Amino acid sequence: MDDRPRYMISVAADLVGVHPQTLRIYEQKGLVRPGRTAGNTRLYSERDLERLRLIQRLTTELGLNLAGVEHVLRLEDQLQRMQARMERLERQLREEIRDVHRQYRRDLVPYERHDDQLLVQRAWATSAR
């Protein structure tokens, strides 16, 4: 999702289907935080528009008031942070598993027994003798 601020308030309001004053109220309530230009003009990103559409669905379709919307958005933000953390931990775990497998392959060395069968033994076990 694109985080670059690009839509002025009138365009953002049209795209979401609300009055620009509604967007100002949402900002005052902390439900959305548009970017600002050097001249202090509000600029909304695609991510902001998606959030505004969610706010509209929550208020119009589900009948939530803005306090309820705020609570849902906090939970949504928390869920996204937790999912991102889980994905990071999952990547880290996969890398650690790959490291363990590499270590096993590196530690395993072939040797021959007296009956000429080829076996595999840990290198550290043979060097410890």
C-alpha positions as a printed Julia matrix, in Angstrom:
129×3 Matrix{Float64}:
   0.0     0.0    0.0
   1.33    3.42  -0.97
   2.14    5.76   1.93
   3.09    8.75  -0.22
   0.83   11.74   0.48
  -0.69   12.89  -2.78
  -4.4    13.79  -2.58
  -5.62   17.16  -1.35
  -8.56   17.09   1.04
 -11.2    17.85  -1.63
  -9.95   15.02  -3.86
  -9.65   12.6   -0.94
 -13.17   13.46   0.21
 -14.54   12.84  -3.3
 -12.69    9.52  -3.59
 -14.06    8.32  -0.24
 -17.53    9.82  -0.73
 -17.64   12.22   2.22
 -17.54   15.97   2.79
 -14.1    17.53   3.37
 -15.3    18.7    6.79
 -15.83   15.05   7.74
 -12.15   14.4    7.02
 -11.19   17.35   9.22
 -13.3    15.91  12.05
 -11.68   12.49  11.6
  -8.29   14.16  11.82
  -9.27   16.11  14.94
 -10.38   12.84  16.56
  -7.05   11.24  15.62
  -8.65    8.67  13.33
  -6.48    9.67  10.38
  -3.22   11.6   10.14
  -2.72   13.03   6.66
   0.63   14.39   5.61
   1.16   18.12   5.27
   2.88   20.28   2.69
   5.24   23.09   3.64
   2.2    25.37   3.32
   0.25   23.13   5.77
  -2.09   21.69   3.11
  -3.38   18.23   4.0
  -2.29   15.46   1.66
  -3.8    11.98   1.9
  -2.05    8.78   0.82
  -3.59    5.6   -0.58
  -3.21    4.1    2.9
  -5.11    7.08   4.36
  -7.88    6.59   1.8
  -8.16    2.9    2.68
  -8.42    3.83   6.36
 -11.08    6.44   5.56
 -13.07    3.85   3.61
 -12.89    1.53   6.61
 -14.13    4.35   8.87
 -17.03    4.93   6.49
 -17.97    1.24   6.49
 -17.81    1.1   10.29
 -20.01    4.15  10.72
 -22.52    3.65   7.92
 -22.82   -0.13   7.59
 -22.2    -1.15  11.2
 -23.55    1.97  12.89
 -20.5     2.56  15.1
 -19.96    5.97  16.61
 -16.52    7.58  16.36
 -15.48    6.28  19.79
 -16.26    2.75  18.58
 -14.4     3.41  15.34
 -11.4     4.63  17.31
 -11.39    1.42  19.34
 -11.66   -0.76  16.22
  -8.85    1.18  14.51
  -6.59    0.78  17.56
  -7.23   -2.96  17.5
  -6.6    -3.05  13.74
  -3.3    -1.19  14.19
  -2.3    -3.54  17.0
  -3.14   -6.55  14.85
  -1.02   -5.22  11.97
   1.94   -4.64  14.3
   1.58   -8.15  15.71
   1.36   -9.67  12.22
   4.47   -7.79  11.13
   6.31   -9.0   14.23
   5.18  -12.57  13.6
   6.42  -12.38  10.01
   9.81  -11.08  11.21
  10.06  -13.86  13.8
   9.02  -16.44  11.22
  11.76  -15.28   8.81
  14.28  -15.33  11.65
  13.23  -18.85  12.67
  13.47  -20.11   9.08
  17.0   -18.68   8.85
  17.99  -20.32  12.13
  16.63  -23.66  10.89
  18.66  -23.27   7.68
  21.74  -22.54   9.81
  21.17  -25.69  11.88
  20.81  -27.77   8.72
  24.0   -26.25   7.28
  25.81  -27.01  10.52
  24.62  -30.63  10.47
  25.81  -31.08   6.89
  29.15  -29.55   7.79
  29.55  -31.71  10.94
  28.72  -35.02   9.26
  31.71  -36.84   7.76
  31.86  -40.31   6.2
  34.16  -43.02   7.52
  34.59  -46.69   6.83
  34.05  -49.42   9.36
  36.02  -52.67   9.48
  33.32  -54.43   7.46
  33.64  -51.78   4.71
  30.16  -50.31   5.3
  30.05  -46.56   4.81
  28.65  -44.79   7.86
  28.28  -41.19   8.9
  29.54  -39.89  12.19
  29.68  -36.42  13.69
  33.08  -34.83  13.16
  33.17  -33.46  16.68
  32.55  -36.93  18.12
  35.55  -38.39  16.27
  37.82  -35.49  17.16
  36.85  -35.75  20.84
  38.4   -39.24  21.14
